[in-house]
Amino acid sequence: DAGITQSPRHKVTETGTPVTLRCHQTENHRYMYWYRQDPGHGLRLIHYSYGVKDTDKGEVSDGYSVSRSKTEDFLLTLESATSSQTSVYFCAITTNGGADTQYFGPGTRLTVL
Amino acid sequence: AQSVTQPDIHITVSEGASLELRCNYSYGATPYLFWYVQSPGQGLQLLLKYFSGDTLVQGIKGFEAEFKRSQSSFNLRKPSVHWSDAAEYFCAVGRTTFPSGSARQLTFGSGTQLTVLP
Protein backbone atom coordinates (compact mmCIF):
# COMPACT_ATOMS: atom_id res chain seq x y z
CA ASP A 1 0.00 0.00 0.00
CA ALA A 2 1.66 3.22 -1.16
CA GLY A 3 -0.88 5.52 0.44
CA ILE A 4 -2.87 6.13 -2.75
CA THR A 5 -6.58 6.78 -2.78
CA GLN A 6 -8.80 7.45 -5.75
CA SER A 7 -12.18 9.15 -5.82
CA PRO A 8 -14.80 8.43 -6.78
CA ARG A 9 -14.44 4.66 -6.95
CA HIS A 10 -17.41 4.33 -9.26
CA LYS A 11 -19.10 6.84 -11.50
CA VAL A 12 -21.80 6.74 -14.13
CA THR A 13 -22.21 9.78 -16.33
CA GLU A 14 -23.70 10.81 -19.62
CA THR A 15 -22.01 11.60 -22.90
CA GLY A 16 -20.90 15.21 -23.14
CA THR A 17 -20.63 15.89 -19.42
CA PRO A 18 -17.34 16.85 -17.77
CA VAL A 19 -15.82 14.41 -15.32
CA THR A 20 -12.92 14.81 -12.89
CA LEU A 21 -11.19 11.93 -11.17
CA ARG A 22 -8.96 12.52 -8.21
CA CYS A 23 -5.82 10.72 -7.12
CA HIS A 24 -4.52 11.51 -3.66
CA GLN A 25 -1.27 10.35 -2.09
CA THR A 26 -0.02 10.87 1.41
CA GLU A 27 3.70 10.17 1.07
CA ASN A 28 4.98 13.17 -0.89
CA HIS A 29 5.97 11.25 -4.02
CA ARG A 30 7.08 13.42 -6.90
CA TYR A 31 5.95 11.22 -9.80
CA MET A 32 2.31 10.37 -10.45
CA TYR A 33 0.59 8.66 -13.37
CA TRP A 34 -2.86 8.06 -14.81
CA TYR A 35 -3.62 4.85 -16.73
CA ARG A 36 -6.74 3.39 -18.23
CA GLN A 37 -7.44 -0.33 -18.36
CA ASP A 38 -9.53 -1.92 -21.08
CA PRO A 39 -10.03 -5.61 -21.88
CA GLY A 40 -7.42 -6.88 -24.29
CA HIS A 41 -5.25 -3.78 -23.89
CA GLY A 42 -3.70 -4.07 -20.47
CA LEU A 43 -3.01 -0.65 -18.98
CA ARG A 44 -2.19 2.36 -21.13
CA LEU A 45 -0.63 5.58 -19.91
CA ILE A 46 -2.76 8.71 -20.27
CA HIS A 47 -0.69 11.43 -18.59
CA TYR A 48 1.96 11.66 -15.95
CA SER A 49 3.38 14.30 -13.65
CA TYR A 50 6.93 14.86 -12.51
CA GLY A 51 6.20 17.66 -10.08
CA VAL A 52 3.74 20.37 -9.16
CA LYS A 53 2.48 21.96 -12.37
CA ASP A 54 4.75 19.66 -14.42
CA THR A 55 2.87 17.18 -16.57
CA ASP A 56 3.31 15.39 -19.87
CA LYS A 57 1.29 13.25 -22.25
CA GLY A 58 1.29 9.50 -22.43
CA GLU A 59 0.21 7.05 -25.06
CA VAL A 60 -3.55 7.80 -25.03
CA SER A 61 -3.89 11.43 -23.95
CA ASP A 62 -6.49 12.63 -26.49
CA GLY A 63 -9.68 13.76 -24.74
CA TYR A 64 -8.00 14.00 -21.33
CA SER A 65 -6.35 16.78 -19.37
CA VAL A 66 -4.60 16.73 -16.02
CA SER A 67 -3.63 19.15 -13.30
CA ARG A 68 -1.35 19.03 -10.31
CA SER A 69 -1.51 22.13 -8.14
CA LYS A 70 -0.09 20.41 -5.07
CA THR A 71 2.11 17.41 -4.51
CA GLU A 72 -0.54 15.15 -3.06
CA ASP A 73 -3.26 15.52 -5.70
CA PHE A 74 -3.27 14.60 -9.38
CA LEU A 75 -6.54 15.28 -11.19
CA LEU A 76 -7.69 13.70 -14.44
CA THR A 77 -10.40 15.55 -16.36
CA LEU A 78 -12.55 14.41 -19.22
CA GLU A 79 -13.79 17.72 -20.61
CA SER A 80 -16.66 16.13 -22.53
CA ALA A 81 -17.01 12.44 -21.78
CA THR A 82 -17.60 9.97 -24.60
CA SER A 83 -18.64 6.32 -24.51
CA SER A 84 -15.14 5.33 -25.64
CA GLN A 85 -13.85 6.66 -22.32
CA THR A 86 -15.77 4.02 -20.39
CA SER A 87 -12.95 2.27 -18.61
CA VAL A 88 -11.25 1.58 -15.31
CA TYR A 89 -8.81 4.34 -14.41
CA PHE A 90 -5.78 3.71 -12.24
CA CYS A 91 -3.50 6.20 -10.60
CA ALA A 92 0.08 5.24 -9.81
CA ILE A 93 3.07 6.71 -8.03
CA THR A 94 6.76 5.96 -8.25
CA THR A 95 8.86 5.60 -5.17
CA ASN A 96 12.49 6.58 -4.70
CA GLY A 97 12.52 9.42 -7.17
CA GLY A 98 10.99 8.22 -10.40
CA ALA A 99 13.44 5.54 -11.43
CA ASP A 100 11.89 2.86 -9.31
CA THR A 101 8.73 0.85 -9.17
CA GLN A 102 5.21 2.07 -9.84
CA TYR A 103 2.55 1.33 -7.26
CA PHE A 104 -1.09 1.53 -8.15
CA GLY A 105 -4.22 2.84 -6.51
CA PRO A 106 -7.47 0.87 -6.24
CA GLY A 107 -8.97 2.23 -9.47
CA THR A 108 -12.06 4.16 -10.54
CA ARG A 109 -14.68 2.48 -12.71
CA LEU A 110 -16.19 5.05 -15.06
CA THR A 111 -19.20 4.35 -17.25
CA VAL A 112 -20.24 6.87 -19.88
CA LEU A 113 -23.75 6.29 -21.18
CA ALA B 1 8.74 2.15 -29.54
CA GLN B 2 8.59 -0.39 -26.77
CA SER B 3 6.02 -3.17 -26.75
CA VAL B 4 5.11 -6.22 -24.69
CA THR B 5 3.48 -9.42 -25.88
CA GLN B 6 1.83 -11.94 -23.63
CA PRO B 7 0.96 -14.74 -26.05
CA ASP B 8 -1.41 -16.61 -23.74
CA ILE B 9 -4.70 -14.87 -23.08
CA HIS B 10 -5.92 -17.59 -20.73
CA ILE B 11 -4.13 -20.45 -18.95
CA THR B 12 -5.69 -23.18 -16.83
CA VAL B 13 -3.64 -25.28 -14.44
CA SER B 14 -4.42 -27.68 -11.64
CA GLU B 15 -3.58 -26.77 -8.07
CA GLY B 16 -0.10 -27.99 -7.23
CA ALA B 17 1.05 -27.98 -10.84
CA SER B 18 3.88 -25.80 -12.09
CA LEU B 19 3.21 -22.58 -13.95
CA GLU B 20 4.98 -20.56 -16.60
CA LEU B 21 3.54 -17.37 -18.05
CA ARG B 22 5.24 -16.00 -21.13
CA CYS B 23 6.29 -12.44 -21.79
CA ASN B 24 8.20 -11.09 -24.77
CA TYR B 25 9.26 -7.48 -25.06
CA SER B 26 10.60 -5.15 -27.68
CA TYR B 27 12.88 -2.39 -26.51
CA GLY B 28 16.06 -0.89 -27.91
CA ALA B 29 18.03 -0.58 -24.71
CA THR B 30 18.39 -2.53 -21.48
CA PRO B 31 14.82 -2.89 -20.28
CA TYR B 32 13.31 -2.46 -16.89
CA LEU B 33 10.86 -5.35 -16.54
CA PHE B 34 7.99 -5.97 -14.18
CA TRP B 35 5.31 -8.53 -13.41
CA TYR B 36 2.10 -7.41 -11.73
CA VAL B 37 -0.91 -9.41 -10.57
CA GLN B 38 -4.50 -8.21 -10.43
CA SER B 39 -7.29 -9.96 -8.56
CA PRO B 40 -10.88 -9.26 -9.66
CA GLY B 41 -11.96 -5.74 -8.78
CA GLN B 42 -8.58 -4.89 -7.35
CA GLY B 43 -5.63 -2.75 -8.30
CA LEU B 44 -2.30 -4.09 -9.48
CA GLN B 45 0.18 -5.62 -7.08
CA LEU B 46 3.86 -5.86 -7.92
CA LEU B 47 5.16 -9.42 -8.00
CA LEU B 48 8.75 -8.79 -9.03
CA LYS B 49 11.02 -6.56 -11.08
CA TYR B 50 14.25 -6.72 -13.04
CA PHE B 51 16.52 -3.71 -13.39
CA SER B 52 19.97 -5.25 -13.79
CA GLY B 53 22.27 -7.93 -12.40
CA ASP B 54 21.21 -11.50 -11.75
CA THR B 55 18.86 -12.56 -14.52
CA LEU B 56 16.81 -14.79 -12.23
CA VAL B 57 14.73 -12.66 -9.89
CA GLN B 58 12.64 -13.75 -6.97
CA GLY B 59 9.37 -12.14 -6.07
CA ILE B 60 6.56 -12.40 -3.60
CA LYS B 61 4.19 -15.35 -3.22
CA GLY B 62 6.83 -17.83 -4.45
CA PHE B 63 7.07 -16.41 -7.97
CA GLU B 64 10.27 -16.00 -9.95
CA ALA B 65 11.12 -14.72 -13.40
CA GLU B 66 14.09 -15.09 -15.70
CA PHE B 67 15.36 -12.37 -18.01
CA LYS B 68 16.73 -13.77 -21.27
CA ARG B 69 18.15 -11.02 -23.41
CA SER B 70 18.80 -13.28 -26.40
CA GLN B 71 15.13 -14.24 -26.51
CA SER B 72 13.73 -10.86 -25.40
CA SER B 73 11.76 -12.72 -22.79
CA PHE B 74 10.89 -12.34 -19.13
CA ASN B 75 8.81 -15.39 -18.26
CA LEU B 76 7.13 -15.79 -14.88
CA ARG B 77 7.26 -19.14 -13.10
CA LYS B 78 5.97 -20.81 -9.99
CA PRO B 79 6.77 -24.42 -9.06
CA SER B 80 3.46 -25.20 -7.37
CA VAL B 81 0.32 -23.15 -7.95
CA HIS B 82 -2.19 -22.45 -5.20
CA TRP B 83 -5.88 -21.75 -5.71
CA SER B 84 -5.30 -18.20 -4.46
CA ASP B 85 -3.02 -17.55 -7.45
CA ALA B 86 -6.03 -17.36 -9.76
CA ALA B 87 -5.90 -13.80 -11.14
CA GLU B 88 -4.77 -11.81 -14.14
CA TYR B 89 -1.06 -11.31 -14.66
CA PHE B 90 0.54 -8.42 -16.49
CA CYS B 91 4.06 -8.06 -17.77
CA ALA B 92 5.39 -4.53 -18.30
CA VAL B 93 8.50 -2.87 -19.69
CA GLY B 94 9.61 0.55 -18.55
CA ARG B 95 11.71 3.32 -20.00
CA THR B 96 12.72 6.67 -18.64
CA THR B 97 10.91 9.66 -20.05
CA PHE B 98 11.89 13.16 -21.08
CA PRO B 99 11.79 16.06 -20.26
CA SER B 100 11.57 14.80 -16.72
CA GLY B 101 14.51 12.53 -17.32
CA SER B 102 13.65 9.99 -14.72
CA ALA B 103 9.93 9.31 -14.71
CA ARG B 104 9.34 5.76 -15.83
CA GLN B 105 6.77 5.15 -18.54
CA LEU B 106 5.43 1.61 -18.45
CA THR B 107 4.10 -0.32 -21.41
CA PHE B 108 1.93 -3.26 -20.42
CA GLY B 109 1.08 -6.49 -22.12
CA SER B 110 -2.58 -7.35 -22.56
CA GLY B 111 -2.51 -9.79 -19.66
CA THR B 112 -2.85 -13.52 -19.01
CA GLN B 113 -5.84 -14.78 -17.07
CA LEU B 114 -4.93 -17.70 -14.82
CA THR B 115 -7.55 -20.24 -13.73
CA VAL B 116 -6.62 -22.79 -11.08
CA LEU B 117 -8.55 -26.07 -10.94
CA PRO B 118 -8.98 -27.85 -7.60
Interface residues (C-beta under 8 A of the other chain):
Chain A: Y31 Y33 G40 H41 G42 L43 R44 L45 Y48 Y50 G51 D54 D56 G58 E59 F90 T94 G97 G98 A99 D100 T101 Q102 Y103 F104 G105 P106 G107
Chain B: V4 F34 Y36 Q42 G43 L44 Q45 L46 K49 F90 A92 G94 T96 T97 P99 S100 S102 A103 R104 Q105 L106 T107 F108 G109 S110 G111
